[in-house]
């Protein structure tokens, strides 16, 4: 699978761009704020029906305009696939595959698998558990349609339960009966979600370790562990016992919507003990492990997007990363950087077709 042609109108700071892309490595070079990361975000948008950076669609429209258009033509299993996304302020977003509009955007997720590595990934380490759950959910949803449906239904149940809790004055029999209905669904859907997350992380772990050890030169010991309320033997009891506290707080405190993943280096939380280079290596290994995982489960290689990838990596780790992504296992790659003289030596080390686009004020010119 690869993206052959990309056409943008009024997306972020890009007024108009039409790019013919190669099947190997496509590089976008320019200063900060030039628009190179916005180009990656447009590619991400066509896979996930949303921006990687800003979930509010209208804020992705170029200033002083009222619409944006993203169109891409892919080669998928030797067949042409055309994806169109159009958004106009005040009008429902249109998302089409081969000129046919989707009834549900969730039906598109997984068609065009993609892995993006960005400085924004640091949120997975430094921010709360919600970021790590979103990461897990975004990966599994690309290959398991049933999981995505379970997740949507689970979130709907939690939302309904929370609304009820906010208006609840006393835990009488009627209230317990109502909560029994929601808690049964939380338990049943939660079991399916927790099982899928555990299986994914178990399968991801050895690949992640392989990637980390290669990039770092086996200098550190890293690990991660899945934490879920559903791993507790008495979860059903704990869910019922939490009702009074939930009523006081006005939201549900137990369930897979509170799951987390514990990232560690040398036995300690990487959030506190990891250097900037170690954290970045951890995140890159996590995402490249995700790439290999998706490639095997989807039976097609995802697009790989590398945004400002060499920042905070020492020369040794950068060289090992180049050696890794330059191998035959990776197919189409998109790279952004601020320095042309840093990218050219990289491309010479990789035996792949490449194209360089210079970016300035939202304009793209092939070198």
Residue pairs with C-beta under 8 A, 6 or more apart in sequence:
1 74
1 75
1 76
1 77
1 112
1 113
1 300
1 301
1 302
1 303
1 331
1 332
2 21
2 23
2 74
2 75
2 303
2 331
2 332
3 21
3 43
3 46
3 72
3 73
3 74
3 303
3 332
4 20
4 21
4 73
4 74
4 75
5 18
5 19
5 20
5 21
5 72
5 73
6 17
6 18
6 19
6 21
6 39
6 42
6 43
6 70
6 71
6 72
7 17
7 18
7 19
7 69
7 70
7 71
7 72
8 14
8 16
8 17
8 18
8 39
8 42
8 68
8 69
8 70
8 71
9 15
9 16
9 67
9 68
9 69
10 61
10 62
10 65
10 67
10 68
10 69
11 38
11 41
11 42
11 60
11 61
11 62
11 68
11 69
11 70
12 35
12 38
12 41
12 60
12 62
12 68
12 362
13 33
13 35
13 38
13 62
13 63
13 361
13 362
14 35
14 38
14 39
14 42
14 62
14 362
14 364
15 62
15 362
15 363
17 39
17 362
17 363
17 364
19 26
19 39
19 357
19 364
19 366
21 332
21 355
22 332
22 353
22 354
22 355
23 75
23 331
23 332
23 353
24 332
24 333
24 352
24 353
24 354
24 355
25 332
25 333
25 334
25 335
25 347
25 350
25 352
25 353
25 354
25 355
26 332
26 333
26 334
26 335
26 354
26 355
26 357
27 334
27 335
27 336
27 337
27 343
27 347
27 354
27 355
27 356
27 357
28 36
28 39
28 40
28 334
28 335
28 336
28 337
28 357
28 359
28 364
29 36
29 336
29 337
29 338
29 339
29 340
29 343
29 356
29 357
29 358
29 359
30 36
30 338
30 358
30 359
30 360
31 338
31 360
32 338
34 359
34 360
34 361
34 362
35 359
35 361
35 362
35 363
35 364
36 336
36 359
37 53
37 118
37 307
37 308
37 336
38 362
39 334
39 336
39 359
39 364
40 52
40 116
40 118
40 305
40 307
40 334
40 336
41 51
41 52
41 53
41 60
42 70
43 72
43 114
43 303
43 305
43 334
44 51
44 52
44 114
44 116
44 305
45 51
45 52
45 60
45 70
45 85
46 70
46 72
46 83
46 85
46 112
47 109
47 111
47 112
47 113
47 114
47 303
48 109
48 114
48 138
49 85
49 93
49 95
49 105
49 108
49 109
50 57
51 57
51 60
52 116
52 118
52 120
53 120
54 60
57 87
57 93
58 87
58 89
60 68
60 87
61 67
61 68
61 87
61 89
62 68
66 88
66 89
67 86
67 87
67 88
67 89
68 86
68 87
69 84
69 85
69 86
70 83
70 84
70 85
70 86
71 82
71 83
71 84
71 85
72 82
72 83
73 80
73 81
73 82
73 83
74 80
74 81
74 82
74 83
74 112
75 81
76 111
76 112
76 300
77 300
81 97
81 98
81 111
81 112
82 96
82 97
82 98
82 99
83 95
83 96
83 97
83 112
84 94
84 95
84 96
84 97
84 99
85 93
85 94
85 95
85 96
86 93
86 94
87 93
87 94
94 101
95 101
95 102
95 105
95 108
96 102
97 108
97 111
102 108
106 141
106 145
106 148
106 149
106 152
109 141
109 142
109 148
110 141
110 142
110 143
110 145
110 298
112 303
113 142
113 143
113 294
113 295
113 298
113 300
113 301
113 302
113 303
114 302
114 303
114 304
114 305
115 287
115 288
115 290
115 291
115 294
115 302
115 303
115 304
115 305
116 287
116 305
116 307
117 283
117 284
117 287
117 288
117 304
117 305
117 306
117 307
117 309
118 305
118 307
118 308
119 307
119 308
119 311
120 307
121 283
121 287
122 279
122 280
122 283
123 131
124 131
124 132
124 135
124 263
124 283
124 286
125 263
125 270
125 271
125 274
125 279
125 282
125 283
126 271
129 258
129 259
129 260
129 261
132 260
132 261
133 257
133 259
133 260
136 197
136 200
136 201
136 259
136 261
137 151
139 200
139 290
139 293
139 294
140 147
140 148
140 196
140 197
140 200
141 147
141 148
141 151
142 294
142 298
143 294
143 297
143 298
144 196
146 192
147 192
147 193
147 196
150 189
150 192
150 193
150 196
151 193
153 185
153 189
154 185
154 186
154 189
154 190
154 193
154 255
154 256
154 257
155 257
157 182
157 185
157 186
157 189
158 186
158 252
158 255
158 257
160 182
161 179
161 182
161 186
161 252
162 250
162 251
162 252
164 178
164 179
164 182
165 246
165 247
165 249
165 250
165 251
165 252
166 250
166 251
168 175
168 247
171 243
171 244
171 247
176 243
179 243
183 236
183 239
183 240
186 239
186 252
186 255
187 235
187 236
187 239
190 229
190 230
190 255
190 256
191 230
193 256
194 228
194 230
194 231
194 256
194 259
197 226
197 228
197 256
197 259
198 226
198 228
200 293
201 224
201 226
201 261
203 293
204 286
204 289
204 290
204 293
205 223
205 224
207 288
207 289
207 292
207 293
208 224
208 285
208 286
208 289
209 222
209 223
209 285
210 289
211 284
211 285
211 288
211 289
211 292
211 324
212 220
212 222
212 281
212 282
212 285
214 320
214 324
215 281
215 284
215 285
215 317
215 320
215 321
215 324
216 278
216 281
216 317
216 320
217 316
217 317
217 320
220 265
220 266
220 278
221 265
221 266
221 267
222 263
222 264
222 265
222 270
222 282
222 285
223 264
224 261
224 262
224 263
224 264
225 261
225 262
225 264
226 259
226 261
226 262
227 259
227 260
227 261
227 262
228 256
228 259
229 235
229 238
229 239
229 254
229 255
229 256
229 258
229 259
230 255
230 256
232 238
235 254
238 254
239 254
239 255
242 252
242 253
242 254
245 253
246 252
246 253
246 254
262 269
263 269
263 270
263 271
263 282
264 270
265 273
265 274
265 278
265 282
266 273
270 278
270 279
270 282
274 282
276 312
277 312
277 313
277 314
277 317
280 311
280 312
280 313
281 313
281 317
284 309
284 321
288 324
288 325
291 301
291 302
291 304
291 330
292 329
294 302
295 301
295 302
295 329
301 329
301 330
301 331
301 332
303 331
303 332
303 333
303 334
304 325
304 330
304 331
304 332
304 333
304 334
305 333
305 334
306 325
306 333
306 334
306 335
306 336
307 336
308 336
308 337
308 338
309 321
309 335
309 336
309 337
310 318
310 321
310 337
310 342
313 321
322 346
322 349
322 350
323 349
325 333
325 350
326 349
326 350
326 351
326 352
333 352
335 343
335 346
337 343
340 356
340 358
343 356
347 354
347 356
355 366
355 367
356 366
356 367
357 364
357 365
357 366
357 367
358 364
358 365
358 366
358 367
